[in-house]
Amino acid sequence: MVDVFGIPQKNSRGRVLVIDDEADVRKSVTMSLTKSGYEVIEAEDGQQAIGLMNSGDNPLAVDVIICDIRMPKVNGIEAVSYFRAQYPSRPVLVLTGFPDIQLATDLLKQGVVDYLVKPIEREKLAAAVESAMTRSRKAA
């Protein structure tokens, strides 16, 4: 639940932006995170996610961004670079079905806080989001 300003209400653990071109993956991740107490906003690719973040007078208030890598239009690598440059205080997690050690290393060096592989268990996903939020709060 959010208030009129788009800020998560007290009963929400936080707001997560999930970016993935596969509707089934978005639905699964959204259900998992919702059951864990998070509010979820979905985007089907990097272009839509960037548009959501920048719509209105103020950036969309999200606590964590979860981004796939292989997507049409604006892919995950481009989206991650954009979010790290424009919203450096927002933690970014990568969730991919195509694990690549070199890519994981490069993304972690760029500031991605976790590199997760699909399919992912609900508990592991929720723990990764919570850990990212905790680190972000400590850094603020």
N, CA and C of each residue as an Amber inpcrd file, in Angstrom:
protein
   420
   0.8330000  -1.1780000   0.0000000   0.0000000   0.0000000   0.0000000
   0.8820000   1.2480000   0.0000000   0.4150000   2.2660000  -0.7370000
   1.1440000   3.5230000  -0.7830000   0.2040000   4.6520000  -0.4200000
   0.7870000   5.7520000   0.0670000  -0.0380000   6.9110000   0.3480000
  -0.1710000   7.7490000  -0.9160000  -0.8120000   8.8980000  -0.8220000
  -1.0640000   9.7260000  -2.0010000   0.2160000  10.2680000  -2.6330000
   1.3210000  10.2280000  -1.9190000   2.5940000  10.7020000  -2.4460000
   3.4270000   9.5800000  -3.0400000   2.8690000   8.3600000  -3.0890000
   3.6000000   7.2340000  -3.6570000   4.6120000   6.6280000  -2.7100000
   4.5220000   6.9420000  -1.4290000   5.4610000   6.4180000  -0.4380000
   4.8420000   5.1860000   0.2180000   5.6160000   4.0890000   0.3280000
   5.0580000   2.8810000   0.9320000   4.5100000   3.1520000   2.3340000
   3.3550000   2.5820000   2.6340000   2.7720000   2.7300000   3.9560000
   3.4770000   1.8020000   4.9440000   3.1690000   1.9850000   6.2090000
   3.8480000   1.2570000   7.2730000   3.7700000  -0.2580000   7.1380000
   2.6830000  -0.7850000   6.5760000   2.5530000  -2.2350000   6.4930000
   3.3440000  -2.8240000   5.3280000   3.9860000  -1.9920000   4.5450000
   4.8260000  -2.4570000   3.4450000   6.2890000  -2.4380000   3.8880000
   7.0390000  -3.4680000   3.4940000   8.4630000  -3.5200000   3.8330000
   9.2920000  -2.6400000   2.9100000   8.6850000  -2.1820000   1.8190000
   9.3760000  -1.3360000   0.8630000   8.8310000  -1.5600000  -0.5310000
   9.3200000  -0.7580000  -1.4610000   8.8490000  -0.8240000  -2.8450000
   9.9790000  -1.3100000  -3.7430000   9.6520000  -2.2770000  -4.5970000
  10.6330000  -2.8970000  -5.4900000  10.1610000  -2.7300000  -6.9310000
  11.0730000  -2.2920000  -7.7910000  10.8180000  -2.2250000  -9.2250000
  11.4000000  -3.4840000  -9.8570000  10.5460000  -4.2780000 -10.5080000
  10.9630000  -5.5250000 -11.1530000  10.9150000  -5.3210000 -12.6600000
  12.0670000  -5.5080000 -13.3140000  12.1800000  -5.3060000 -14.7550000
  12.5390000  -6.6360000 -15.4050000  11.6140000  -7.1720000 -16.2010000
  11.8530000  -8.4340000 -16.8960000  10.8930000  -8.5110000 -18.0730000
  11.3820000  -8.9530000 -19.2180000  10.5380000  -9.0250000 -20.4030000
   9.6260000 -10.2490000 -20.4060000   9.8540000 -11.1880000 -19.5290000
   9.0070000 -12.3840000 -19.4550000   7.8990000 -12.1630000 -18.4170000
   6.6490000 -12.1220000 -18.9200000   5.5040000 -11.8630000 -18.0440000
   5.3970000 -12.8890000 -16.9160000   5.6830000 -14.1680000 -17.2080000
   5.6020000 -15.2050000 -16.1760000   6.6250000 -14.9770000 -15.0680000
   7.8110000 -14.5270000 -15.4330000   8.8470000 -14.2470000 -14.4340000
   8.4230000 -13.0550000 -13.5820000   7.9450000 -11.9910000 -14.2330000
   7.4860000 -10.8180000 -13.4720000   6.3870000 -11.2140000 -12.4930000
   5.4400000 -12.0210000 -12.9640000   4.3320000 -12.4510000 -12.1070000
   4.8400000 -13.2610000 -10.9230000   5.7570000 -14.1860000 -11.1750000
   6.3080000 -15.0300000 -10.1140000   7.0850000 -14.1970000  -9.0890000
   7.9340000 -13.3010000  -9.5750000   8.7260000 -12.4520000  -8.6750000
   7.7990000 -11.5250000  -7.8900000   6.8190000 -10.9610000  -8.5710000
   5.8650000 -10.0710000  -7.8970000   5.1130000 -10.8130000  -6.7990000
   4.6220000 -12.0110000  -7.1040000   3.9010000 -12.7960000  -6.0890000
   4.8060000 -13.1170000  -4.9040000   6.0340000 -13.5250000  -5.1840000
   6.9740000 -13.8630000  -4.1050000   7.2390000 -12.6690000  -3.2090000
   7.5240000 -11.5330000  -3.8210000   7.8460000 -10.3490000  -3.0250000
   6.6230000  -9.7920000  -2.3040000   5.4670000  -9.8710000  -2.9350000
   4.2300000  -9.4130000  -2.2900000   3.9410000 -10.2650000  -1.0540000
   4.1130000 -11.5820000  -1.1720000   3.9150000 -12.4710000  -0.0250000
   4.9090000 -12.1750000   1.0910000   6.0700000 -11.6300000   0.7180000
   7.0830000 -11.2840000   1.7160000   6.8870000  -9.8670000   2.2630000
   5.8330000  -9.1890000   1.8190000   5.4940000  -7.8890000   2.3910000
   5.9430000  -6.6820000   1.6000000   6.4040000  -6.8630000   0.3750000
   6.8700000  -5.7460000  -0.4380000   5.7920000  -5.3110000  -1.4180000
   5.8160000  -4.0400000  -1.7590000   5.0010000  -3.5290000  -2.8490000
   5.8560000  -3.6500000  -4.1030000   5.2810000  -4.0820000  -5.2050000
   6.0540000  -4.3130000  -6.4270000   5.4650000  -3.5100000  -7.5840000
   6.3530000  -2.8970000  -8.3360000   5.9980000  -2.2210000  -9.5780000
   6.7260000  -2.9690000 -10.6800000   6.0270000  -3.2540000 -11.7690000
   6.6000000  -4.0530000 -12.8450000   6.8750000  -3.2120000 -14.0920000
   7.9420000  -3.5960000 -14.8100000   8.2520000  -3.0240000 -16.1190000
   8.7090000  -4.1680000 -17.0130000   8.3240000  -4.1250000 -18.2890000
   8.6410000  -5.2340000 -19.1830000   9.9820000  -5.0960000 -19.8880000
  10.6310000  -3.9470000 -19.7650000  11.9720000  -3.7760000 -20.3170000
  12.5930000  -2.5170000 -19.7190000  13.8630000  -2.3110000 -20.0290000
  14.5700000  -1.1680000 -19.4740000  13.9670000   0.1600000 -19.8730000
  13.5010000   0.2490000 -21.1070000  12.9010000   1.4980000 -21.5860000
  11.6750000   1.8640000 -20.7530000  10.7940000   0.8920000 -20.5230000
   9.6000000   1.1500000 -19.7200000   9.9870000   1.4990000 -18.2780000
  10.9770000   0.8160000 -17.7330000  11.4110000   1.0800000 -16.3540000
  11.9600000   2.4980000 -16.2090000  12.7780000   2.9060000 -17.1590000
  13.3320000   4.2690000 -17.1170000  12.2030000   5.2840000 -17.2190000
  11.2260000   5.0120000 -18.0930000  10.0680000   5.8930000 -18.2090000
   9.2830000   5.9830000 -16.9090000   9.0810000   4.8460000 -16.2480000
   8.3710000   4.8370000 -14.9630000   9.1240000   5.6400000 -13.9060000
  10.4240000   5.4520000 -13.8640000  11.2340000   6.1530000 -12.8550000
  11.1820000   7.6620000 -13.0520000  11.0800000   8.0920000 -14.3040000
  11.1670000   9.5210000 -14.6030000   9.8300000  10.1880000 -14.8850000
   8.7220000   9.4540000 -14.7140000   7.4250000  10.0640000 -14.9910000
   7.0290000  10.9970000 -13.8520000   6.3490000  12.0340000 -14.1830000
   5.9090000  12.9830000 -13.1630000   7.0170000  13.9530000 -12.8010000
   6.7530000  14.7470000 -11.7670000   7.7050000  15.7760000 -11.3500000
   8.8740000  15.2200000 -10.5510000   8.6670000  14.0860000  -9.8800000
   9.7020000  13.5010000  -9.0350000   9.9670000  12.0690000  -9.4680000
  11.2110000  11.5890000  -9.2570000  11.4870000  10.1850000  -9.5870000
  10.5950000   9.2550000  -8.7650000  10.2300000   8.1270000  -9.3730000
   9.4460000   7.1190000  -8.6900000  10.2000000   6.6590000  -7.4450000
   9.5050000   6.6160000  -6.3190000  10.1350000   6.1970000  -5.0700000
  10.1840000   4.6720000  -5.0060000  11.3710000   4.1100000  -5.1990000
  11.5680000   2.6730000  -5.0410000  12.7670000   2.4590000  -4.1260000
  12.7350000   1.3410000  -3.4130000  13.8250000   1.0160000  -2.4980000
  14.8700000   0.1270000  -3.1440000  14.4310000  -0.7360000  -4.0640000
  15.3270000  -1.6870000  -4.7280000  14.8550000  -1.8620000  -6.1680000
  15.8240000  -2.0530000  -7.0690000  15.5280000  -2.3380000  -8.4710000
  16.0570000  -3.7360000  -8.7790000  15.2000000  -4.5920000  -9.3380000
  15.6070000  -5.9310000  -9.7820000  15.4970000  -5.9420000 -11.3020000
  16.5990000  -6.2650000 -11.9760000  16.6370000  -6.1390000 -13.4260000
  17.1610000  -7.3980000 -14.1050000  16.4320000  -7.8500000 -15.1220000
  16.8900000  -8.9250000 -15.9960000  17.9710000  -8.3430000 -16.9140000
  18.7050000  -9.1950000 -17.5940000  19.7530000  -8.7330000 -18.5090000
  19.2870000  -8.7700000 -19.9600000  18.8060000  -9.9110000 -20.4150000
  18.4240000 -10.0620000 -21.8230000  16.9850000  -9.6140000 -22.0240000
  16.8430000  -8.3900000 -22.5760000  15.5260000  -7.8180000 -22.8420000
  15.5880000  -7.0020000 -24.1290000  14.4340000  -6.8080000 -24.7930000
  14.4090000  -5.9590000 -25.9840000  14.4930000  -4.4800000 -25.6060000
  14.5950000  -3.6530000 -26.6150000  14.6560000  -2.1890000 -26.4890000
  15.8740000  -1.7950000 -25.6740000  15.6990000  -1.4370000 -24.4220000
  16.8280000  -1.1130000 -23.5400000  17.1190000  -2.3650000 -22.7220000
  18.2740000  -3.0150000 -22.9720000  18.5740000  -4.2610000 -22.2650000
  19.0140000  -3.9940000 -20.8300000  19.2100000  -5.0700000 -20.0910000
  19.5400000  -4.9400000 -18.6750000  20.8580000  -4.2590000 -18.3960000
  21.8580000  -4.4970000 -19.2350000  23.1600000  -3.8600000 -19.0170000
  23.0250000  -2.3480000 -19.1650000  22.2890000  -1.9210000 -20.1930000
  22.0570000  -0.4850000 -20.3940000  21.2210000   0.1030000 -19.2560000
  20.1880000  -0.6300000 -18.8400000  19.3280000  -0.1500000 -17.7560000
  20.1070000  -0.0430000 -16.4460000  20.9020000  -1.0590000 -16.1440000
  21.7110000  -1.0300000 -14.9180000  22.6500000   0.1770000 -14.9390000
  23.3200000   0.4070000 -16.0670000  24.2290000   1.5560000 -16.1870000
  23.4760000   2.8620000 -15.9500000  22.2910000   2.9660000 -16.5350000
  21.4800000   4.1690000 -16.3560000  21.1020000   4.3670000 -14.8820000
  20.5790000   3.3240000 -14.2630000  20.1480000   3.4510000 -12.8650000
  21.3150000   3.7380000 -11.9360000  22.4670000   3.1310000 -12.1810000
  23.6420000   3.3850000 -11.3380000  24.1010000   4.8380000 -11.4910000
  24.0000000   5.3920000 -12.7000000  24.4170000   6.7810000 -12.9300000
  23.3930000   7.7910000 -12.4030000  22.1100000   7.5470000 -12.6730000
  21.0670000   8.5190000 -12.3250000  20.5270000   8.3710000 -10.9040000
  20.5480000   7.1620000 -10.3760000  19.9950000   6.8820000  -9.0450000
  20.9930000   6.0420000  -8.2440000  22.1780000   6.5740000  -7.9860000
  23.2410000   5.7650000  -7.3660000  22.9170000   5.2540000  -5.9630000
  21.9670000   5.8680000  -5.2730000  21.6350000   5.4060000  -3.9190000
  20.6330000   4.2510000  -3.9380000  20.0460000   3.9510000  -5.0950000
  19.0820000   2.8560000  -5.1880000  19.8100000   1.5570000  -5.5160000
  19.7290000   0.5770000  -4.6500000  20.4110000  -0.6880000  -4.9330000
  19.7900000  -1.4280000  -6.1130000  20.6520000  -1.9980000  -6.9410000
  20.2210000  -2.7460000  -8.1120000  20.6580000  -4.1990000  -7.9500000
  19.7040000  -5.1180000  -8.1460000  19.9890000  -6.5520000  -8.1670000
  19.7490000  -7.0380000  -9.5930000  20.5630000  -7.9590000 -10.0530000
  20.3510000  -8.5720000 -11.3580000  19.7430000  -9.9520000 -11.1250000
  18.7110000 -10.2690000 -11.9160000  18.0790000 -11.5890000 -11.8800000
  18.0470000 -12.0870000 -13.3160000  18.8490000 -13.0940000 -13.6190000
  18.9920000 -13.5520000 -14.9950000  18.8420000 -15.0590000 -15.1220000
  18.4120000 -15.4820000 -16.2730000  18.3200000 -16.9000000 -16.5730000
  19.5550000 -17.4160000 -17.2980000  20.4950000 -16.5180000 -17.5820000
  21.7040000 -16.8730000 -18.3220000  22.9350000 -16.4430000 -17.5270000
  23.3270000 -17.2280000 -16.5280000  24.4580000 -16.8410000 -15.6880000
  25.7540000 -16.7560000 -16.4910000  26.5210000 -15.7320000 -16.1960000
  27.7880000 -15.4830000 -16.8700000  28.7410000 -14.8940000 -15.8200000
  29.7850000 -15.6340000 -15.4790000  30.6810000 -15.2150000 -14.3920000
  31.3570000 -13.8880000 -14.7060000  31.8160000 -13.7080000 -15.9320000
  32.4860000 -12.4560000 -16.2900000  31.5170000 -11.2790000 -16.2110000
  30.3010000 -11.4680000 -16.7180000  29.2970000 -10.4100000 -16.6510000
  28.9380000 -10.1040000 -15.1990000  28.7800000 -11.1460000 -14.3980000
  28.4790000 -10.9450000 -12.9780000  29.5710000 -10.1210000 -12.3150000
  30.8180000 -10.4550000 -12.5840000  31.9480000  -9.7210000 -12.0030000
  31.9190000  -8.2660000 -12.4390000  31.7180000  -8.0410000 -13.7350000
  31.6720000  -6.6710000 -14.2560000  30.5450000  -5.8640000 -13.6310000
  29.3640000  -6.4700000 -13.5210000  28.2220000  -5.7640000 -12.9480000
  28.4270000  -5.4620000 -11.4610000  29.0050000  -6.4050000 -10.7390000
  29.2760000  -6.1720000  -9.3160000  30.2880000  -5.0340000  -9.1450000
  31.2550000  -4.9480000 -10.0420000  32.2330000  -3.8440000 -10.0100000
  31.5510000  -2.5050000 -10.2920000  30.4690000  -2.5370000 -11.0740000
  29.7210000  -1.3170000 -11.4030000  28.7600000  -0.9030000 -10.2970000
  28.6580000  -1.7170000  -9.2500000  27.8110000  -1.3430000  -8.1250000
  26.5490000  -2.1500000  -7.9560000  26.3140000  -3.1570000  -8.8180000
  25.1770000  -4.0460000  -8.6030000  25.4210000  -4.7770000  -7.2840000
  24.3970000  -4.8600000  -6.4300000  24.6050000  -5.4270000  -5.1000000
  24.4600000  -6.9340000  -5.0330000  23.7900000  -7.5330000  -6.0350000
  23.6730000  -8.9890000  -6.0440000  23.3610000  -9.4540000  -7.4570000
  23.8150000 -10.6570000  -7.7750000  23.6170000 -11.2580000  -9.0910000
  22.9400000 -12.5940000  -8.8440000  21.6620000 -12.6660000  -9.1570000
  20.8440000 -13.8330000  -8.8530000  20.4790000 -14.5660000 -10.1390000
  20.2800000 -15.8960000 -10.0270000  19.9870000 -16.7240000 -11.1900000
  18.5760000 -17.3020000 -11.0690000  17.8290000 -17.2170000 -12.1820000
  16.4880000 -17.7980000 -12.2690000  16.6110000 -19.3020000 -12.4660000
  15.6660000 -20.0710000 -12.0030000  14.6020000 -19.6730000 -11.0800000
  15.1810000 -19.4790000  -9.6800000  14.5400000 -18.6350000  -8.9200000
  15.0320000 -18.3370000  -7.5680000  13.9300000 -18.6230000  -6.5560000
  14.3270000 -19.1680000  -5.4270000  13.3730000 -19.4640000  -4.3590000
  12.9130000 -18.1600000  -3.7160000  11.6710000 -18.1480000  -3.2890000
  11.0780000 -16.9450000  -2.6960000  11.8940000 -16.4290000  -1.5120000
  12.3310000 -17.3400000  -0.6480000  13.0910000 -16.9290000   0.5350000
  14.4300000 -16.2840000   0.1560000  15.0880000 -16.8450000  -0.8360000
  16.3730000 -16.2890000  -1.2740000  16.1810000 -14.9110000  -1.9120000
  15.1260000 -14.7560000  -2.6930000  14.8270000 -13.4740000  -3.3180000
  14.5160000 -12.4230000  -2.2650000  13.6570000 -12.7660000  -1.3220000
  13.2900000 -11.8320000  -0.2520000  14.5040000 -11.4630000   0.5880000
  15.3690000 -12.4250000   0.8600000  16.5780000 -12.1520000   1.6460000
  17.5180000 -11.2130000   0.8870000  17.6240000 -11.4000000  -0.4310000
  18.4930000 -10.5360000  -1.2380000  17.9530000  -9.1070000  -1.2560000
  16.6360000  -8.9520000  -1.3750000  16.0250000  -7.6210000  -1.3690000
  16.2210000  -6.9640000  -0.0090000  15.9730000  -7.7110000   1.0600000
  16.1470000  -7.1730000   2.4140000  17.5960000  -6.7600000   2.6520000
  18.5310000  -7.5780000   2.2260000  19.9470000  -7.2630000   2.3860000
  20.3210000  -5.9900000   1.6170000  19.8100000  -5.8540000   0.4110000
  20.0840000  -4.6590000  -0.3920000  19.5110000  -3.4210000   0.2770000
  18.3020000  -3.5210000   0.8240000  17.6870000  -2.3910000   1.4940000
  18.4570000  -2.0070000   2.7550000  18.8970000  -3.0060000   3.4950000
  19.6570000  -2.7560000   4.7230000  20.9710000  -2.0480000   4.4190000
  21.7020000  -2.5410000   3.4010000  22.9550000  -1.8920000   3.0200000
  22.7350000  -0.4720000   2.5490000  21.6380000  -0.2520000   1.8190000
  21.3290000   1.0790000   1.3150000  21.0290000   2.0480000   2.4550000
  20.2930000   1.5840000   3.4420000  19.9610000   2.4380000   4.5950000
  21.2040000   2.7830000   5.4020000  22.1070000   1.8120000   5.5570000
  23.3410000   2.0570000   6.3160000  24.2410000   3.0580000   5.6040000
  24.2190000   3.0250000   4.2630000  25.0630000   3.9250000   3.4820000
  24.5140000   5.3510000   3.4620000  23.2160000   5.4890000   3.7330000
  22.5750000   6.8230000   3.6410000  22.8830000   7.7050000   4.7980000
